[in-house]
Amino acid sequence: AHLDIAAKHQIANLLRELNGVDAITNIAAVHDLNIAALYFNQVAIMVDGQLTTVGSVDAVMTSSNLSRAFEVALEQIEHPASPRPQFLGYWQ
């Protein structure tokens, strides 16, 4: 969805809270890699409608996996306030 930055974080945080407090499983299609890395514990990569990789953020969200899936160069960087990975995309 076309949400502003604050709304993206609010919705992702609500989903994380529902999962943690109420043990509700959430399935969300999230195209913002940095939001997915920050708020979700398990992620999946789909290419052409097929699951290619499923697992923890650290195992799945690597520059190599994401670059192949999205066909764009991605560099993993440190988040200033979280140990979770963040990504910058660029054209080569």
Secondary structure, DSSP 8 states (H G I E B T S, - for coil): ----HHHHHHHHHHHHHHHHHH----------HHHHHHH-SEEEEEETTEEEEEEEHHHH--HHHHHHHHTSEEEEEE-SS-SSEEEEEE--
